[in-house]
Amino acid sequence: MAIAITNWPLTLEQFLALPEAEPPLEYGPDGVVAQKMSPTTEHAFIQVRLSARLLACAESSGRGEVFTELRYTGRDRSKVPDVAYYARERLPRAPGGGWLRYPKEAPDLAAEILSPDQSARSEAATCRWYLAEGTRLALLVEPVARRVTAFTSSFETVLRGADRLPLDGVLPGCKITVEDLFPSLD
């Protein structure tokens, strides 16, 4: 179960001044501070699998970079998506050319993998928040249901089995199906 700190009236600025924790803390609506769930084996497997497949597409085309557990702070929240993709022209770079510690712009793609004690409704709200912040595609991966809900500014759709993730608006030509993400334990 996620631990939420609700009686701590922190502002976003005060939250950002806290030292990093492991697993990371996130700042949500109404100033709620919660610690991310420690990933299960299946969660970690899916996170690596999705990251690797996105990275293969990004590297072959030179279009961008893939990150895991990279904090993004928007107008009213600070979240740590399980997987994030940034197009080359939007990479979080510092003026000197190195990496910014934390991006100042929302990722082009953000993926959240539902953990056993998380609410699909709450994580769907997080995906919609990413869109409001400028993310072009948010994915909610649900391991138990073996499905992915894809969110864009124009649609929300539930995908299963051989359905392809709608990546053309973010990584054209990248072909990943829902079944590519889930472990085969046969």
DODREN-582929 format. One record per residue: x, y, z of N, C-alpha, C in turn; residue in one letter. Coordinates in steps of 0.2 Angstrom, whole numbers, padded with zeros to 4 digits, always signed. Each point is the difference from the previous one (the first is absolute). Layout:
% DODREN-582929
XYZXYZXYZA/...
This chain:
% DODREN-582929
+0004-0006+0000-0004+0006+0000+0004+0006+0000M/-0002+0005-0004+0004+0007+0000-0001+0003+0006A/+0005+0004+0003+0000+0004+0006-0002+0007-0002I/-0005+0003+0002-0002+0007-0002+0001+0004+0006A/+0003+0006+0000+0001+0004+0005-0005+0006-0001I/-0006+0000+0003-0005+0005-0001+0000+0006+0005T/+0003-0001+0006-0001+0005+0005+0006+0005+0000N/+0004+0000-0006+0006+0003+0000-0001+0006-0005W/-0002+0006+0001-0002+0005-0005+0006+0002-0003P/+0003-0003-0005+0006+0002-0004-0002+0003-0006L/+0004+0005-0002-0001+0003-0006+0004-0004-0005T/-0001+0001-0007+0004-0004-0005+0008+0002+0001L/+0001+0007+0002+0007+0002+0001+0003-0003+0006E/-0004-0001+0005+0003-0003+0006+0001-0008-0001Q/-0004-0003-0004+0000-0007-0002+0007-0001-0004F/+0001+0005-0005+0006-0001-0004+0006+0001+0004L/+0000+0003+0006+0006+0001+0004+0002-0006+0004A/-0005-0005+0001+0001-0006+0004+0006-0004-0004L/+0004-0003+0004+0005-0005-0003-0004-0006-0004P/+0003-0002-0005-0003-0006-0004+0000-0006+0005E/-0005-0004-0001-0001-0006+0004+0000-0006-0005A/+0000-0006+0003+0000-0006-0004-0005-0005+0003E/-0005-0002-0003-0003+0003-0006-0002+0007+0000P/+0000+0003-0005-0001+0007-0001-0007+0003+0003P/+0000+0006+0003-0006+0003+0002-0003+0004-0006L/-0007+0000+0000-0003+0004-0006-0005+0005+0004E/-0001+0006-0003-0004+0005+0002-0006+0000-0004Y/-0006-0001+0002-0006+0000-0004-0005+0005+0002G/-0006-0001-0003-0005+0005+0001-0001+0002+0008P/-0002+0006+0001-0001+0002+0007+0006+0000+0004D/+0006-0001-0002+0005+0000+0004+0002-0007+0003G/-0003-0005-0002+0001-0007+0003+0006-0002-0002V/+0004-0002+0005+0007-0003-0002-0001-0008+0001V/+0002-0004-0005+0000-0007+0001+0006-0003-0003A/+0002-0006+0003+0006-0003-0002-0002-0005-0006Q/+0004+0000-0005-0001-0005-0005+0000-0007+0003K/-0003-0005-0003+0000-0007+0002+0007-0003-0002M/+0003-0004+0004+0006-0004-0003-0003-0005-0005S/+0004+0000-0006-0003-0004-0005+0000-0008+0002P/-0005-0003-0002+0000-0007+0000+0004-0003-0006T/+0001-0007+0000+0004-0003-0005-0003+0002-0007T/-0006-0002+0000-0004+0001-0007+0000+0008-0002E/-0001+0004+0005+0001+0007-0002+0006+0002-0003H/+0006-0002+0004+0007+0001-0003+0001-0003-0006A/-0003-0006-0001+0001-0003-0007-0003+0004-0005F/-0006+0002+0001-0004+0004-0005+0004+0007-0002I/+0002+0003+0006+0003+0006-0001+0007+0000-0004Q/+0003-0006+0001+0007-0001-0004-0002-0001-0007V/-0005-0005-0001-0002-0002-0007-0003+0006-0004R/-0004+0004+0003-0003+0006-0004+0006+0005-0001L/+0004+0001+0005+0006+0005-0002+0004-0003-0005S/+0002-0006+0000+0004-0003-0005-0003+0000-0007A/-0006-0001-0001-0003+0000-0006-0001+0008-0003R/-0001+0004+0005+0000+0007-0002+0007+0003-0002L/+0004-0002+0004+0007+0002-0001+0003-0003-0007L/-0002-0006-0002+0002-0003-0006-0003+0004-0006A/-0006+0002+0001-0003+0005-0006+0003+0006+0000C/+0001+0003+0006+0003+0007+0001+0008+0000-0003A/+0004-0005+0002+0006+0000-0003+0001-0002-0007E/-0004-0004-0003+0000-0002-0007-0002+0006-0004S/-0004+0005+0003-0002+0006-0004+0004+0006+0002S/+0003+0000+0006+0004+0006+0002-0005+0005+0002G/-0006-0002+0002-0006+0005+0001+0000+0003+0008R/+0003-0004+0004-0001+0002+0007+0004-0004+0005G/-0002+0000+0007+0002-0004+0005-0005-0002+0005E/+0001-0006+0003-0005-0003+0004+0003+0000+0007V/-0004+0002+0005+0002+0000+0007-0004-0004+0005F/+0002-0003+0005-0004-0003+0005+0001+0004+0007T/-0006+0001+0003+0000+0003+0007+0003+0007+0000E/-0001+0004-0005+0002+0007-0001-0005+0005+0002L/+0001+0003+0005-0005+0005+0003-0001+0006-0005R/-0007+0001+0000-0002+0006-0004-0005+0004+0005Y/+0002+0006+0000-0004+0005+0004-0004+0005-0004T/-0007+0000+0001-0004+0004-0004-0002+0006+0004G/-0006+0003-0002-0003+0006+0003-0002-0002+0007R/-0003-0006+0002-0003-0001+0006+0002-0007+0003D/+0005-0004-0003+0001-0006+0002+0008-0002-0002R/+0002-0005+0003+0007-0002-0001-0001-0008+0000S/+0001-0003-0006-0001-0007-0001+0006-0003-0003K/+0001-0007+0001+0005-0004-0002-0003-0006-0005V/-0001+0002-0006-0002-0006-0005+0004-0006+0000P/-0003-0006-0001+0004-0006+0000+0005+0000-0006D/-0003+0003-0006+0004+0001-0006-0002+0006-0003V/+0005+0004-0003-0001+0006-0003+0004+0000-0007A/-0002+0003-0005+0003+0001-0006+0000+0008-0002Y/+0006+0002-0002+0000+0007-0002+0003+0000-0007Y/-0003+0004-0005+0002+0000-0006+0007+0004+0000A/+0004-0001-0005+0007+0003+0000-0001+0008+0001R/-0004+0003-0003+0000+0008+0000-0003+0002+0007E/-0002-0004+0004-0003+0001+0007+0004-0003+0006R/+0005-0003-0002+0004-0003+0005+0002+0005+0006L/+0000-0002+0006+0001+0004+0006+0008+0002+0001P/+0002+0005-0004+0007+0002-0001+0001+0006+0004R/+0006+0001+0003+0002+0006+0004+0003+0004-0006A/+0000+0007+0002+0003+0004-0005+0007-0002-0002P/+0004-0003+0004+0007-0002-0002+0000-0006-0004G/-0006-0003-0001+0000-0007-0004-0001-0006+0004G/+0001+0000+0007-0001-0006+0004-0007-0001+0001G/-0002-0005+0004-0006-0001+0002-0003+0005+0005W/-0006+0002+0000-0003+0003+0006-0001-0005+0005L/+0000+0002+0006-0001-0005+0005-0008-0003+0000R/-0004+0005-0001-0007-0002-0001-0003+0004-0006Y/-0004-0003-0004-0003+0003-0006-0004+0006+0002P/-0001+0005-0004-0004+0005+0001-0006+0000-0005K/+0000-0005-0004-0006-0001-0005-0002-0007+0001E/-0007-0001-0001-0003-0007+0001+0003-0004-0006A/+0001-0007+0002+0002-0004-0005-0005-0001-0006P/+0003-0002-0006-0005-0001-0006-0004-0006+0002D/+0003-0005+0003-0004-0006+0002+0002-0002+0007L/-0006-0001+0004+0001-0002+0007-0004-0006+0001A/+0003-0005+0003-0003-0007+0002+0000-0001+0007A/-0006-0002+0003-0001-0002+0007-0002-0007+0000E/+0004-0004+0004-0002-0007+0000-0003-0001+0007I/-0006-0003+0000-0005-0001+0006+0003-0005+0004L/+0001+0002+0006+0003-0004+0006-0006-0003+0003S/+0001-0006+0004-0006-0003+0003-0005+0004+0004P/+0003+0004+0004-0004+0004+0005-0002+0007-0003D/+0002+0001-0006-0002+0007-0003-0007-0001-0004Q/-0003+0006+0000-0007+0001-0003+0001+0001-0007S/-0003-0003-0005+0000+0001-0007-0003+0007-0001A/-0005+0002+0004-0003+0006-0001+0005+0006+0001R/+0003-0001+0006+0005+0005+0002+0006+0001-0005S/+0002-0006-0003+0006+0000-0005-0003+0003-0007E/-0006-0001-0001-0003+0003-0006+0000+0007+0000A/-0002+0003+0006+0000+0007+0002+0007+0003-0001A/+0005-0004+0002+0007+0002-0001+0002+0000-0008T/-0003-0004-0003+0002+0000-0008-0004+0006-0003C/-0006+0001+0002-0003+0006-0002+0004+0007+0002R/+0002+0000+0006+0004+0006+0002+0007+0000-0005W/+0003-0005-0001+0006+0000-0005-0003+0004-0006Y/-0005-0002-0003-0003+0003-0006-0001+0007+0001L/-0003+0002+0005-0001+0007+0001+0007+0004+0001A/+0005-0003+0002+0006+0003+0000+0004+0000-0006E/-0002-0003-0005+0003+0000-0007+0002-0007-0003G/-0001-0005+0004+0002-0007-0002-0004-0001-0006T/+0002-0003-0005-0004-0002-0006-0003-0007+0001R/+0003-0005+0003-0003-0006+0001+0002-0003+0007L/-0005-0002+0004+0001-0003+0006-0003-0007+0000A/+0004-0004+0003-0002-0007+0000-0001-0003+0008L/-0006-0003+0001-0001-0003+0006+0000-0008-0001L/+0005-0003+0003+0001-0007-0001-0002-0004+0006V/-0005-0004-0002-0003-0004+0006+0002-0008-0001E/+0005-0002+0004+0002-0007+0000-0005-0005+0001P/-0004+0001+0005-0005-0005+0002-0005-0001-0006V/-0002+0005-0002-0005+0000-0006+0003-0001-0007A/+0006+0000+0000+0004-0001-0006-0002+0005-0006R/-0001+0006+0002-0002+0005-0004+0003+0007+0001R/+0000+0004-0005+0003+0007+0000-0006+0005-0002V/+0000+0005+0004-0005+0005-0002+0005+0006-0003T/-0002+0002-0006+0004+0005-0003-0004+0007+0000A/+0003+0005+0002-0003+0007+0001+0004+0005-0005F/-0004+0003-0004+0002+0006-0004-0005+0006+0001T/+0002+0005-0003-0005+0006+0001-0006-0001-0004S/+0000-0005-0005-0006-0001-0004-0004-0007+0002S/+0003-0004+0004-0003-0007+0001+0003-0003+0006F/-0004-0005+0003+0002-0005+0005-0002-0006-0003E/+0004-0005+0000-0002-0007-0002+0004-0005+0004T/-0004-0006+0000+0003-0006+0004+0002-0005-0005V/+0006-0002+0001+0004-0004-0005+0001-0007+0003L/+0000-0005-0003+0001-0007+0002+0004-0004-0005R/+0003-0006+0002+0003-0005-0004+0004+0003-0006G/-0002-0001-0006+0004+0002-0006-0001+0007-0002A/-0004+0004+0004-0001+0007-0002+0007+0004+0001D/+0001+0004-0005+0006+0004+0000-0001+0007+0004R/+0005+0001+0004+0000+0007+0003+0000+0005-0005L/-0004+0006+0001+0000+0005-0005+0006+0005+0001P/+0005-0002-0003+0007+0003+0001+0001+0005-0006L/-0004+0000-0005+0002+0003-0006+0001+0008+0001D/-0004+0003+0005+0000+0007+0001+0006+0002+0004G/+0004-0005+0003+0006+0001+0004+0006-0003-0003V/+0000-0006-0002+0005-0004-0003-0002-0003-0006L/-0001+0003-0006-0003-0003-0006+0004-0006-0002P/-0004-0005-0002+0003-0006-0002+0002-0005+0006G/-0001+0002+0006+0002-0005+0006-0006-0004+0001C/+0001-0007-0001-0006-0004+0001+0001-0005+0006K/-0004+0002+0005+0000-0004+0006-0007-0002+0002I/-0001-0006+0001-0007-0003+0002-0001-0001+0007T/-0006+0000+0003-0001-0001+0007+0003-0006+0002V/+0000-0006-0004+0002-0006+0002+0008+0000+0001E/+0003+0005-0004+0008+0000+0001+0002+0002+0007D/-0005+0003+0003+0002+0003+0007+0000-0005+0006L/-0004-0005-0001-0002-0005+0005+0005-0006+0000F/+0002-0002+0006+0005-0006+0000-0004-0006-0001P/+0003-0004-0004-0002-0007-0001+0003-0005+0005S/-0004-0002+0004+0003-0004+0006-0001-0008-0002L/-0001-0002-0006-0002-0007-0002+0007-0004+0002D/
